[in-house]
Amino acid sequence: MVGASALLAKRAVDSGAGGVVTKSIGLKAREGNPGPTVVETPCGLLNSMGLPNPGVEEIVKEVQILKKFDIPVLASIYGFSVQDYVHAATLMVEAGADGVELNLSCPNVEGTGLEVGIDPSQVEEIIETTKAAVKDAVVIAKLTPNITDITVIGKAAEKGGADGVTAINTVKAMAIDIYLERPILSSGVGGLSGTAIHPIAVRAVYELYKKLDIPIIGCGGVISWSDAIEFFLAGASAVQIGTGILYKDFEIFHTVLEGISQYLKKRGVNDIQSLIGNSHKTST
Ligand code: RRO
């Protein structure tokens, strides 16, 4: 996720990213939650941004710029109803997005994201209706880890016709100011990303790989090239980097790609494809 700016997204691709996922977009502009909306913790970033975005009409322009540069774009979409998801997704695909990643997992706003993303029947319906509307464009479901069994939601997405799933969105978490004796985030609870959640994300990808036949995108705490390799071995076909950009700047894409390439060379492996899911061979 590189926000809502085409130029920042282009910087990520110039630094080695294979494509970009936008900040989550809805039909209407939203200011987001009042501050503080972000807290740095010793092992990750806690946020409660509250879906700030300029609305789909503004993002259409950014997507059009990205497509002029031939950059692969997934538009992240949220909605407060099935029709919201479908409408915003259709506008993004008409603007040239290669596909949409449906946010079924934002932990910070009532009536969307996580609230629908823990209900298999709603997930299936949102995916099925969106897929029917955008036809050949890719539809990915971004899943929440804030559920006992993530594979139930993964299966629902697959049944609805998803082309893939992204695992995972942020983990519900909290930080408290010990002198003010109250939560630091204005909303109290937020979502944790970064290093702390990487092992949770690897476990989620591993469990999903056992049950799904569609591709999985690993997301959560990729800071070093070895984090990406872990995702591939767990069963991911691709990885996303978000919080890692804040820690390592855009240079992270180059460093991760270079590390992966050295690892493959050292191990005599031809391509990443040959790594996908390999950790399952030696486990029960
Ligand atoms: O904007 C947010 O508060 C937010 C979103 Br859309 C999301 O998907 N995950 C998250 O941790 N925060």
Residues whose N, C-alpha, C, O or C-beta is under 5 A from the ligand:
A	BS01	RRO	S24 N47 S48 M49 G50 L51 P52 S105 C106 P107 N108 N169 T170 G191
